[in-house]
């Protein structure tokens, strides 16, 4: 659920009319990023089926591992964050994300390495898979079929879960994440059942319908969020570890799809220093120059301002003995909203919905994913084509 606590402002250079023209949106999105993002629910179902064919049960033959390393970068790296937050603080072994080539020096036969790459050729995943094989660690590989990563997995006689390349990696989060979760389930590290997956897929389908291009801005939560962010410097904070994963995911998509600079993190981190941004030159310090009686919808966009997006998760982990940690986080969220209001910094709130941790996470990711695409389109940017990324890869391979 999303709630904007203030009017739309700062729509500098954003074409609001385009967002209410489905035909124009389709023409502005030749790569089909909206369509790919809408396939999230289908990704959950398809990846679960593909993982079921990979004989992940063999992972349990050698018992519980000492540690699990999730090796990958970008969206692939986020799968480790999802696994860690869904497994929760009571996970019996450490889950460690690794975003550089190779594996940590301590990895050995007692450990499991899950190498993830949507293309199946990222140096980080390939290096980790090769190192895991050399050191005798159990290996699981997730990536494009008929790729270098699949070849390494076959050489190591390790399970490989294919991820059909139908979309860029950043639009394939769920296709990459579900195999990682199911591999961890086979190791007895996370409780994700078929009902959780079905409910998560249904949640993603429902949010895709709410955010479809034919929906007008005033009823489409993703378009409303995009217009609220237009011309601003977004700050995205999560009220819990689960919500923080969603916040950092939103930062990824805002940067890649919409080319927006963004500050992300946990409310606990914010309270140790970053909340001071609200008093800075883009926040409350500029309040003296604003007309407090002005209509927010008629803001002329002069002067870049902060825009706070608060992702709130009030759900409880069934294995927690107490709800006190979450109560602290919810009080922090209330306090930050009050601070922003006092300083004239507008705030959007996205609230988690659903029963399982996985479904709640999906509910915090879906609308922001669409919002990042609509924000790009409103600025005349193709969210699929990111020239700087392509150019950096070319320069790095010289």
N, C-alpha and C positions, 0 to 999 in steps of 0.2 A: 504494500500500500504506500502511496506517495502523497505527501501533503506539502504544498508550497505555502509558507507562512507569510509571504509578502508578494506584492505584485511583480510582474515581469519588468525587468529594467536592463539597461545597458545593451540594447540589441544592435550595437554598432556593426554596420555592414552586413547584418544578417537579413536574408530575404524571408520574412515571415510568411508572405503570401505563397511562396513556393511550397512550404510545408503542407498547405491545404490544397495542393494540386497534385493528385496521384500520378497523372500522366507526366507532369514536369519532374516529379521525384524519380520516376522510372528512367527518364531520359538522363537525369543528373547522376544516376547510379548504374552506369553501364556494366559494372562488374557484379552487380547483384548482391551487395553487402547486406541490404535489408532482407533479401530472400535467404541468404546464408544464415543470418542471425536468427531468423524465424524458424530455422530447422533444428534449433537446440533440443527440443523435445524428441524429435526423430533421432538425433545423434545419441541421446541416452539409450533409446530402445535398440538401435542398430549396434552400438558398441557393446551393450550387454550381451546381445546375441553372438557377436564375434568373439567376445571374451569366453563365452561358454564353450566355444569350439576349440579353444586353445589349450585345453587340459591343464588349467592352472592348479588343479589338485595336486600335481606332482611337487609343487613348492612346499607342501606340508610334510613330505617324506623325511626331511632332515630336521624336523622340529622347528621350534621357535627360533628366529634369528637373534643375533646380538643387537643388530641395528638394521634399519632400512634406509638406503640412500636413494633419493629421487634425483636423477641426473637429467638436466635439460635446461634450456634457457628460454626467456620470453614466456609465451603462453604455456609451453611445455613445463617450464619451471614452476608455474603457478599450480600445477597439479599436485606438487608436493605440499604446498600450503593448504590446498583443499583437503588432502589426506590427513594432514596433521590436525586440522581443526575439526574434521568429522570424527577422527579417532578420539579426540579429546585428551584432557590431562591424565586420564587413567590408562592410556595406551601403555602396555607392558614393556615396550622397547622404544628407543628414540627414533624419530623420523626426521631425517636430515636432508634438506634441499642442497643440491650441489650444482652451481651454475658456471663451472669452468671445466676445461678438458681434463680427462682422467678422473680419478676418485681420490678421496682423502687417504693419506698414507697408512692409516690404521685398518683400512678395509681388507678383509681376508675371508677365509672359508666359512667363518661363522656368520657372515653378513649376507644381505640381499641387496642387489643393485637393480633399480628399475630405470632403464634408459628410455627417455621419451623424446620424440622428434616428429613433428607432423610431416616433414619432408622425408624423414628417414636418412638425412645426410648432414645434420648439424654436427660440427666438430665436437661440441660438448657431449652430445649423446654417444657419438661413435667412439670417442676416446674413453668414455666411461664404460661402455660395453666391452671394448677390447681389454681394458685394465681389469674389469671384473672377471673376465674369462681367464686371463693370465694368472690371477691371484686365487682362482678357485672359488670365488664367491658365487652364490646363486644369482642368476641373471633373468630378468624379464625385460622384453623390449616391446615398445609401443610406437608404431610409426607407419609410414606409407608402405603398401605392399610392393614387392620387387625392388626394394631399396637396399642400400649398403647396410643399413641397420638390420634388416631381415637376414642378410647374408651372414653377418656376425652372429646373430642369434642361432642360425642353423648350424654354424660351425661349433658353437658352444652347446648345441642340443638344448637350447633354452626356449621357453615359451615365447611366442611372438604373437601380438595382437595387432592385426592390420587396421589402419585408419584410412579409409578411402579419401583421396585428395580431391574434395569437391569445393573447398573453400580455403582462404588463407588461414594460417595457424590461429590468428587472433579471433577468428570466427568459428574455431573448432574446439573451444575449451571443453565442452562436454564430451566430444568424441575422444579426446585425450584423457580426460579425467576418469571416466567410468572404468576403463580397463585397469587403471592404477588402483582404484578403490577395490575392485574385485580381486586383484592380485593380493592386496593387503588382507582382504577377507579370507582368502585361502590360507593365509598365514596365521589367522586367528587374531588379527590386530584391530579390526574394525567391524562393527555390526551394521551392515547394510544389506537389507533383504530385498526380495523382489517387489514387495509392496512399497518400500521406500523409493525404489527406482521408478516404479509406475507413477507414484504420486508426484515425484519430481518432474517426470516427463510431462504429466498433465498440467502441472503448474507452469512449466515453460511454454506449453502450447497455449494456455489461457492468457499468459502475459503477451505472447506474440500476437494474439488476436486483439488484445487491448491496444497494442502499439502498432497495429497495421497502418500502412500508408494511407488508406482510405479514411481513417479516423481523423476528425477535425481536431485542431490543436487544443481546444478547450475541454475535450473529453479524452484526449490521447495523452497519458501521463508522460510518455517519452518526449513527445513534441513540446509539452509544457515545460519539462525540465530543461530541454535544450534551449528554448527561448529564454528561460530564466538565466542560464549560464552565458548566453551570448554577450560578448564584449567584456566579460569579467575575468578575474583570476580565481579559478575554483579551488576551494579547500574541501577535501573529502575526508571525513573522519568516521571511524567505526566505533560503536559503543561496546563491542565485545570482540574477542579473538575471531569469531566467525564473521562478524560485520567488518572487521578490519581487513580480512581477506577480500571481501567484496569491495571495500574502499580502494584497495591497491589495484584490484582488477579494473575499477572505473578509471583510475589514474592511467593505467596502460592504454585503455581504449580511447580516452580523451586525447592522449598524446599521439597515438598512432592514427586514429581515424580523423579526429578534428584538428590535430596539430595545436592543441592548447597546452600551455604550461599548467601544472597542477601540483598542489601539495596534498599528500595523502598520509594516513597513519591511524594510530589508535588514540582514543581520547585520553588514555593514561599518559601517552607520550606528549600529547598536546598540552596537558596540564603541567608538564615540566618545562615548558618554554614556548612551544609553538602557538599557544593561545595568545601570546603577545602580538601575533600578527593582526589581531582584531583592533589593536591600538595603533597600528602602524600607518604609514602614508597612504595605503590602499584601504584602510579600515576606518576606525573611529576618528583618527587624526584629521580626516577630511570632512568630518561632520559639520564643522563651522561654516563650510562653504555651500552646504546644501540647504534647500528650502524644505523644511520639515512638513510643510503643508502641500508640497507638490504631489501630483498624481503620479505614482510609480510607473504606470503604464505609459506616461508621456515623458519619461526620462529622456533627455536629449543625448545621452551616452557620453557626454564630456567627462573625461577623467575615468580611468579604469578603476573599478572597485572590486573588492573581494565578494565572492558568493560562496556561502557555506552550504555544503551538502552533508547532512548527518544521516548515517545509516544506523538504524537502531534495531537491536535484536533482544527482545524480551523473553525469548524462549529459554527453557530449562533443560539441561542435560539430565536424562533420567538416572544417570549414575552418580550425580552430584549429591553429597550429603546435605548441602545447604545452598540456599539461593542467595546468600550474602554477597558473594563476588559480583553476581549480576545486579543485585540491588545497588551496590556501589557504582557500577558502570551506568545504570539508569539515572542515578542522581547526578553523575557527571554530565550525562547528556542533557538533562534539564538545565543544569548550570550553564553549559555552553550556549544553549539556545537563548537563555536569559541574557548572557553577556553579549551575544550577537545582536539581539533586539535593542539593547541599551545603546549600542554603538551604530545603529542604523545599517548593520550588515545583514542583508537578506539571507534567509535560510530555507532550504528545502529539506524535508524529512522523508526518508524512505524507511518504512517499517516492515520487518520480516513477518512473513506469514507461513503457516504450515506446521506440521507436527515434528518430523525428523529434522536433524541438523542439515541434512542434504537439501531437503525441500526449502527450509528457511534460507539457506545460502542462495539457492536458485532464485528465490523471490527477491533477494537483494541485488542480484546481478542482472536479471533480465531487462528491467526497464532502463537502468543506466547504460547497458550495452546498446540498446536502440537509441537512447538519447545522444550518445557520442556520434552515431551515424547521422542523425537528423541535424546535429550541430554542424557537422562537416558540410552537409548538403546545403544548409542555410547560408553558409559562407561561400558557396560555389566550389567546394572542394570535392574531388572524387575520393571517397573513403577507402576504396580498394587500392588505388595507385598512390604510393608514397615514394616520390622520386628520391628523397634523401636516403631512405632505407636501401633502395636499389643501388644508388651511387656508392653508399658506404660499403656494401658488399663487394662491389666491383673494385673499389680502391683497396679493400682489405685483401683481396685475392691476387693483387698484382705482384 
